[in-house]
Amino acid sequence: MRLVKEMWLKPARIRSVLWRQGIRGPAPSFIFGNVSDEGDSIQQYQHQSETIWWLNVEHNWVPSFFPYLQQWEQQYGQVYMYSTGSKQHLYVSDPKLLRELKLHNSLDLGRPTYLSKPMQPLLGDSVIRANGEEWAYQKKLIAPEFFLDKVKGMVGLMEESTKAIIKTWESRILESEEGIVDITIDEDLKSLSADIISRACFGSSYSQGNQIFAKIAALQDTLSRPSLLFGFLNFRFLPTENDKKVRSLKKEVDALLLKLVRDRQAESQLCGTSEKDLLQIILERSETTALAASWTLMLLALQPEWQDRVRAEIFEVCGDDDQLHHCLQDMDTLRKLKTLTMVIQESLRLYGPGVIIAREALTNMKLGDLDVPEGIHIWTFIQHCTVTPKIGVQMLMSLSQRGLKMGYLNHASIPRHTCHLVMGADCA
């Protein structure tokens, strides 16, 4: 009876509520939903894009990521429904409805459990997986650690770690025969962001933090291997080799964290004080930081004239290398780096670390004039909103009507609102 309810009755109830409001979508098949349609769409796109991509750099990569979402939008409009297995989804790119999502501040919307549950070994029960009152409590707990005064205190750590990695690159260039060397910076930037966060989180024990990050990276790689998602059965309870490795790595990470906490407790009892750490910080954020830095450097490599502009601005504002340290410690001076800020924001607009924001309606609720049934999963493609000027303009104009004074001058003014633009401050 439970199987019938989950596979037939509940999906039919959700779809009927949306259907009565005029929302349409591709017809699902029993058990599999629209999964086969998704596969056909991906194959069709791959067949159409057999050209040598590196001969023509195209920043509008939206159609290549989940091509079926864009295909269905052309067929059914900016709001439509589709299914993956027993899970029912509501895709949204309509600016007015996105505005309602942005301004919705109740706890009725949460993270889909079917997506976050498989990531429990990596994310634990952190704010990324939490919903409802538990999410509100954790957010309130960690929010003070990201106040501007706290961030200012981390600038020195960022500078120290960054100078070390730059010296490593310079030494490799000097050791090369012709002063030219190929450097794959992806892993270096991941190590850099992990080192910075380790120093911020663990202080003098940052070497232990680096060990934790290494284990987390291995755990992330193991969890990223293909699995049955999107509403199908999860077979992690089976004693597969991959599952055994996940459990083993999780135990090692837990043991390292527990040892670190106990060492801090012992230090506090012995000395009466303990060095302030930031254990509440989400360690996995090092990955998104490294990705954002990688894309920014890639875009600068493609645009040498913008490299020259950024360098000229830094020399104008900060002076020579001897004065750079004092410049980095002065927030008022850093705010004068307008060109650099614009480059970073444009990079985040084109290649933001987040692609999809998914929310689950935890109860029956209203979004504007739309009745949203309990159990529906709302999907929003972030880059489709930020890369498509028409939608970005409409979103900003709609938000400004509700008292948010946000000007739309050019694309570079969007990125700092990329995540908040779509789902509000709870997008973490």
N, C-alpha and C positions, 0 to 999 in steps of 0.2 A: 504493500500500500504506500509506503514511504517513497519507493522508487517511482510509482505512478505519479505521486504528487510532485516530486522534484523534476521529473522528466516531461510531464505532460500538463498537469493541472496548473502549477505555478507559472510556467511560461505562457500558457494560454490566458491566464488572468492578467498578467502584465501586458501582453500584446493587445488584449481587448480594450484595456484602459486607454492605451495610446491610439489604437485604431479609431475609437469613438471621437477622438480629438483631431482626426484628419492626418495623423502621422502614418506614413507608409514606409516601406522598405523592401528589400529582396525577400522572396518567399523562402522560409527555412524548410529543411528536410528534418524528418524525425530523427532524434538522437544527435545528429551531427550539425544541425542548424545550417549556417552558411559557410562552414569551413571549406567545403569543396569549391564554392564560388571564390573564396579568397585565394585558394591555390591556383585556380584558373587565371585570375586577374594578375597574380604575380608572374606566372609563366608568360602571359601575354605581354606584360611590360618588359620582361627580360628579352623576349624575342624582338621587340620593337627598338630596344636600346643596345643593339649589338655593335654600335659604332665605337671607335677608340675614344673613350671618354677623356683621356688626358690631353687630347689635342684641342679640346674646347672646354675650358673650365666653366661650369655652370653652377651658380650659387643657389638657384632655385631647385633644390633637391627634393622638395616636398612630394612630387609625384612618385619618386622612387622608393619612398618609405610608406608602407601600407597603401599601395596604389589603389586597392579596392575601396578605401575610404573616400578618395577623391572621385573615383568612378561612380560610386553610389550617390555621392553628393550631386553630381551632374544629373543623375537620373531622378532622384527623389527630393532634392532640395537641401537646405542647410540644416534641417533637423529630420532625422530618419532613424528607424530602428533596424537592428539585425541581430542574429543569434550566433553564438559559438557554443555548440553543445546545448546544455540546458540553460546557459546564462544568456540573459536578454540585455542588449545594449542600446543606449540612446546616444547617437552621435550628434554633437552640437557645434555649429560654427556660425549660427545666427547672432549678429552683434547684440540685439536686444536681450536674447536669452543669456548670452555670455555676461552681459551687464548684471542680470539678476543673479547669476552664479557668483560673480565677483562680490556683490553686495550682500549675499546670503551669509550670515554670521552665526546661524544656529548650529547645533551639533547633530542635525538630522542627516547631514552628508558626511560620509566617512570613507576610509580607504577600503577597496574591495578585498574581502578576506581571502577569496580564491587566488588572488595575486600575491598577497603579502604572506600568507601562511607558508608556502614553500620556501620563502626567504627567512623564516624564523631562525635557522641556525646562524645566519649572517647578521641579521638586524636585531635579533632578540625580541624583547617586548618594548622597544624604544618608541620614541615619538613618531617615527616613520610608519610604524605598524599600528599604533594605538588609535582608538576611536572614542568618541563621546567624552565623558568626564575624565577618563584616564589620559586622553590626548591633551585636554585643557590643562590638567595638572602638570604633565611633563613639560608642556610648552612654557608654562609659567615658571617652572623650575629652571629651565636652561636659558630663558630669554635674557636675564641680566648678564650672562657671559658674552653676549653679542652686542652690548651697548657700546657706543662709540669710544668711551673712555677705556673700555677693556681692549678694544681692537687697537687703539693707539699704543698700548703697552706691548703689542705683538709685532709692531713694525720692525723693531730691532732684531727679533728672531727671524723674520722674513728676510731681512737684509743679510744677516750672517749666513743663512743657509743658501741664499741665492748667489752670493759672492763665491761660495765654495764650489758650486756646480759650474759657474762661469770660469773659474780658474781651471777646473778639470777640462773644460772644452778648449781653453786657450793652450793648455799644455799638450793636448792631443794635436792641435794645429802646428805648434812649434816642433813637435817630434816628427811630423810628416815630412816627406822629402821635398815637396814643392810648396808647402804651406797650404795645401788643400786637402781636406779630409771629409768624408761622408759621416755625418753624425745622426743617428736615429734618436731623436730627442724624446720620443714618447715615454720610454721607460725612465729616462732621466728626470723628466718633469713629474712623473708619478712618484719617484723617490724623493724629489724635492718637496712636493706638497705633503707627502707622508712625514718627512723629517720636520717640516715646519709645525705641523699639527702635533707631532710627537713632543716637540720641545714645548709647545704651548700647553698641551694636556698634562705632560708628565714631568716638566721642569728638569731637574738634575737627573731624573730617571729616564730620560728620553731614549736611551739605548734600549731599555726594556720596551718602550713604546714602538721602536723600530722592529723589534722581534714580533710584537703583536701585529703590526701592519703586515709583516711578511706572511704570517699565518693567515691573516684576513684575506690577503691577495690570493693565496692558494685556495682558500675556502670559496672565494668569489669565483675563481676559475672553475672549480669543481661544480658549483651550483649553476654555472652558466651553460653547462652542456645540455643538449636538447632533451626536453621532457614534455610530457603531455600537459599543456596548460589549457586555458580558456574553457574551463568547465568540465573537462574530462576527468576520469578517475586519476588520482595521484598514487603512484605505486612506490612511494618512498618507504612504505612499511616493509617492502620486500628486501631481503638481505643481499642486495646487489653490491658489487665492488664499489660503485660510485657512492652509494648510500653509506657504506662502511667508512669510506674516506671522509665524507662530510661529518659523520659523527665523531670520528677521531680528531679532525681538525677543530671542531667545535669544543671538544673537551680540552684540547691544548690551549685554545684562546681563553677559555674560561679559567683554566689553571693559571695562566700568565697574569690575567687581570686580578684574580683573587690574591696571588702572591704580591702584586703591586699594592693592592689595598692594605694587606696585612703589614707590609713593610712601612707604609705611611702611618698606620696606626701605631706601630712600634716606635717609630720616630717621634710621633706626637707625644706618646707617654714618656719617652726618655728625655726629650728636650722641652716639653711643655708647649711647643709650637710646631707647626708643620707647614712646609712650603705650600702655598696655594696652587692647586692644580685645576684643570678643567676636564675632569673625567666625564662630565655630562655631554661633551661635544660628540657629535656623531662621527665616528672614525671613518666611516665609508665616504665622507664628503671629500676626502683627498682625491678620489677618482674624478669627480666632476670638476674640481679645481684644475687638475692636470689637463683634462680635456679642453677646458676653456682656454688655458694658456697655449696649448698646442695649436688650436684653430687660429688664435690671434697671431701667433708667429707665422703660421702658414699664409695667412692673408697679407701680412707685411712682406713676406718673401715674394708674393705675387705682385706687390705694388711697391717697388723700390722708391718711388717718389714720396710715398707716405712714410717710409723709413726715414728719409732725409728730413721731412717735416717734423717728425717726432724727435729726432736727434737735435735738430735746431732749436726746438722749443725747450728741451731739457737743458741745453747749454745756456739758453737765454734766461730761463727761470732759476736754475740751480747753480749755474756756473761750471767750473771745471770739476775734475774727479775729487779733488780735496774737499770741495764744498758739498758734494753729493750726499754725504752722510747726514749733515745737518739739514739738508733739504728734505730728506726722507723722514726725518723726525718731526717736521713742521707741517701739520695738517693744513694750515692756511696756505702754505706755499704749494703743497700738492694739489690743492684745488685750482691753482692757476694753470695746471697742465691740461688745457682744454682739448688740444689735439689728441693727446694720448687717451684722454677719457673718451673722446668720440670714437677712436679706433677700437677700444675695448668694447664699447657699447654696440658698435656696428657688428663686431665679431659675435657678441652674444645674441644679437638679433638674427644673424644668419645661421649660426651654429651653436645654439643654446644647449647646455648640458641636459636639459629636460626636453623630451619630445612629446610625450603623451601625458595628460593628466586624467586620471580615472577616479571617479567617485561613485560610491554606492549609496542609494537612498535607504537609510536605515529604518524609515517609517514612511507612511503616505504623507506627501508634502506638496506645497505649491511653489512654483517658480514663475513669478509673474502671473499670467493667465493659464499656465500649463499645470495640469494635475499630474504629479509624478508618483507612480505607484511604488510601494515598498519592494525592494529587491532589484530594481532596475540599476544598471551600471551606466553612468554617464561618462562618455569619452569626449575629450577635446584635444585636437591636434594643435599644440602650441605654435609651431612654426607656420602652420597654415594661417594663423591670425597675424603673426608678425611679419611674415614675408609677403603676404598679400596686402598691398596698400589700401585697397578699398575697405577690407574688413578692419584693418588697423585704424583707419580714419574714423569709421563709423563707431568703433568701440570707444575711442578717445572722446569723440563728440558726445556719445551717450553718457559716458562717465562724467564729463564736465557739466552736463545738465543736472547731475545729482550733487553738485557742489565740489567736485574734485577738479581743481584748476590745473589741468594738464594740457600743454600746448602741443600741437602736432606741426612741427616746422619741417622736419625731414626724417628719414628713416632712423638716423642716429639718435633721435630723441626717444625711441621706443624701448630699447633693451632693458633699461633699469626697471621697467614696468612689465617685462615679459611674463613672468610667472604671476605676479599680482594682478596683471591685466585680466587674466583668465579666471582664476579661482580664488583670489584674495590672499590674505596673509597666511593662510593655513596650508599653503602649497608645499611646505617642507616635507 
